[in-house]
Structure formats: structure tokens, C-alpha cells
Amino acid sequence: MTYFPGVLNQELTLCADDYSLLTDLYQLTMAACYTGEGVEQRRASFELFVRKLPEDFGYLIAMGLAQALEYLEKFRFSASHLEALQATGIFAHAPDRFWSLLESGGFSGDVWAVPEGTAVFANQPLLRVEAPLWQAQLVETYLLNTLNYQTLIATRAARVRDVAGEQAKLLEFGTRRAFSPQGALWAARAALAAGFDATSNVLAALQLGEKPSGTMAHALVMALTAMEGSEDQAFAAFHQYFPGAALLIDTYDTIAAAQRLAVKVNSGQMKLTGVRLDSGDLVALSKQVRSLLPSVAIVASGDLDEQEIHRLKTANAEIDAYGVGTRLVTGKPVNGVYKLVEIDGIPVMKESSGKMTYPGRKQIFRSFAEDKVKADCLGLADESRQGGLPLLQLFMREGKRVQTQETLATIRQRTAISVASLPQETRRLENPVPVAMEISEQLRVLTEKTLKKPALVSG
């Protein structure tokens, strides 16, 4: 892409070649400062974690690692990138070495992370970057963007699956409500990886090797009804071309439509696989439709989320599949942060009130009892914990992947196992209790030692 400083470019597009510029300005200004001070190549470790779970969330499902690794593989600055940055005038006092540094190459660090689909809790690192300081700093914004958003979607999708049960079909319908076209693709991927059966997003499905799934909109029913004479003719026309698709029957009178369809089904005139309800009292309507069309699947949609699906199931609604959109891809944010924990072998920590961090490179050790998560221990990366399963794995060494990319099926299975292993009180939709986490003795000692270091004040 060509950049024209001072000229409005309305074509805001994102491609892999531009990933390095998708960052906050202060990442670049800090990198320039590091370079000027001669510390840009010092080995730094940053960890990405969530200080506090969203309200009424008992856990998170880690997601977005695949896109993070892809970004790091392609991380580099082109000549046009550098020209555009220089033309801003912001870096007029930056050292010349800063430009040669950006031009020199890509990401050369190590990445440790919990595999996608793993349940995690507050203050547990989802990912750790160990790299030259300037690189580890510059990648913060993109890593937070992809892990925060996909972890949110994956967690909500896992909660929906947990409530809906294994037999229900779950469809991701959130593209039109996602925060951007890129966000829509990530939301579809995260939902599928966390337990949904299909997405209506055609591009996302095809890129992921999946089959898109959808029904029809009220517009088709209204248009064909107006032009061809009746709702039944609209149903017949759509069914002729897409006999396996569900018919949307709530445009006018849901029960009247179901009654007319029942006549055709019972007489053998139509083989109907499904109908969709998008409005009204879904409990009462689904029961009435089931009595009329007992062998036809009923799909429900319309501002559904895990709480509403739980209400429908509690009321014994006759629903076989759920289309979940707006409330899946929006809502409570996952407020992940990315903090320096070690520089040049020296453990560091943030001490400000309410935002204190633990120093040093860390590992999560998870213990189980009868296939259920019993407790977690947050310890140092180089300590040994007998009986605890270490969750963070090495995914990238010196800028190169060391593990093959996982399939959605593998991640989906891990998500299901992760959620099933959690205590029931952790899976509750209201007032959940997260799994207890202790701090290892070595980490406790290091924290106290780091806190006691005197501040360095220049004379």
C-alpha cells in the first residue's frame, strides 16, 4: 500500500504487509527512546493477562494465539512504512539507529502461551513474549487486540454451549453486529473453536474450511409475498431452491404459518427440515409449533445469549438450535493487559495501587481431583511443581514456530474438556466462583524481594 502524508485516504484496509503499523504511537516512541538510550536489544519478558474477570464470568477461554503467531511471523517494516513515519515529523529527534533497527528485520523472540481452548483465570498469563526490548514492546497492541477479543467471544461461546447442552445446534450470526469486518472474522473463528457448529459468515467459514450455515430473512418473505401473492408462495419458492434450509415463519402470524406448513408436510407435499422463530414469546411459540410440526427442527434467534438460553431451557421451550449474534460478539470486554515482568534478567513489577503485578517469568501449575480442576498455582517459569500440570507451552523460538498449527476441531475439543473439568460453581452464570489460585513460595519470596528494592534517585 502507498501512503500519502497529508492526503485523506478513505480506504482503510488491513493486510498482513501493514500489521507492523497497526500499533499505538507510544509503542514506537518508546522503541525510539530505548534505542537512544542503548537498551533496545536487552532481553525483555512481557506477560499478557487479565487482572479481573468480567462481571459474572467464572473463567475465560484463551483464544487468538493462532493469529498472534501469524502476526509475529510477518512482523517487519517496509521502506514505505518508514517513509510514512518519518513524514509525520514526530520522530524528528529520534536517533538514526532507530530507523536502521526497524529496517533490520522481523520478530526474533520466544513465545510461551496456554493452548487455545484452555480455561484461565485472573492474573494468569495467557501469553509471554521473551524478545529484544524494542520488539517485545512494539507487538503489545496487536497481541492485546486479538487475544482480548477472541478470548471474549470464545468464553461467551463456551458458556452458551455449556448451557445449551451437547445436542443443541449453535449457529454464529454476529457478523452484522461485530465491531469491524476483521472482528467479524475473528468472532466467527472464536465461536467455532469454542463449541459452535457453524457460522453464517461465508468468508470466515470458507477460510476455515467449514461450511457456512444460515436461513432466510423477513425481506424475502415480504418481497415474494407482495409480488407472488402469499406467504406460502414465498416459502415454496425458497424451499424449491434450498430444500434443506429452515423457513423463517414469524413475519406475519407464526402459528398460522406453522399450521399451513403442517398441512403440506402431513400430506407429503413438502419435506421440511426446519423452521426459524426470530421474535415473540419463544417458549409458547416453540411449544405450539412443535405440536404442529413434531418432526421439524425449530431454530430460535433474536438477541439470545447464555442467560436467555438458560431461561428458555428452564421453561422447557421446544428448541433444537440457537442462532446467537449481537450478544455473542459484543458486550462485556476482556480487559487483558501486557506488562513487563523481567528486563535483562532483572525481575520487575508494577506497584501502583490496584494494579500491582507479580515479578518474573511465570508458569501456571494446575492440579486435578477426579478429573476436575482442584486448584491453580502461579509460580516461576523455572521452578518445578510436583503434581501440577504446567499450562504455558513454548510455541515460538527465535521467531520460528515450534508447534504445528492446530485445527478448529482440536481446539473445540480442548474447550469442551476444559469447561467440563471446571467445578460447577465456576460454571454458574450468576455469582460464579473462580478456581482458587495460590502463589508459590518462590514467587512470594521474589515478590517481597522486588518490593524491598530501593528506588534509584539520581543526584
C-alpha angles and dihedrals in degrees: 000000000000119000122212111193112217094014120104111244108192094181098094103182134158124218132162092254090064099045093107092061092051092094141100116272094240091063089063095042091051090049089052090050092049089052093050090051092048096240100104094109096049112121111256133184122205125181127204115213144140118251094200133014118239114267113287092008113125095186145358130233109222113232140157100060093121092058091043092056092046089053093050091049091055097039110131141117121241127209091258090052091054093046091052092049092048091049091060090070090220093112097047092123097040115118118260088239089067092067094047088049093055090046094048102081150289139294114318102174140104126258125205118185145155110258116259113270094036119133112237137175141210118308093013116123113242089187141005126201119202110186145116106308096249093053096044089051098047096053096056099095098051094043092052091046096055099036096044095050100040092045089054093051094043092050093050091045091051090050091050091050091047091053098039093049132227096287099055118094113233122202125191109224100165105110096103092050100041116112095248141352089263090048090052091057092048092046092052092049094047093048093050092046091051098051113289117133100218146349131225089218102106097195094048093047095049094045089051094047092248132127115249117233133200146132128219138286132243089249092071092050093048095044096048092040090054094047103032100037110249147033089246091059089051090052091047093050095051092042090053092061099032107028093167096054125098117249119232104230106175101079093104118352114356098196095043089052091049091049093053092046090050090058091054094044094047092048092051095246093120136028102209120188101183151354129206129221115199104167146019130043099339094190096054095036094049091051092050093046091048091054089053098039105027096167097043121096115241118217119196126200140156121107094335125167136160093280093051093046089051089052092050093049092046088054090051095243113184098238127142101179138022129210107206122188131135099035092045098055098036136037135070110025126230100232101206119175133201114218137178110245102168136017125187089344093308115121113229134185140185112243103184117128114274092003104068116146132201116249128236135029108307143202132200114229113197124196127196138203119195092345092307126111106257102180144329128229122203107210141153119291094240099047125098120233115192112216096012123108111227108228103192114083133187109257102163132029122188090345095309127107115247097186129056118247112266125233123242088246091058093048092045090054092048090051092052092048092046094052093044090053093058121097114259092245089058091053095051117121093219126048095349120188114225119221111273116257125200128194117237118243092244092053091046091053092047091050092052091046092050092048091054095055109116118241114254111236121183117228 
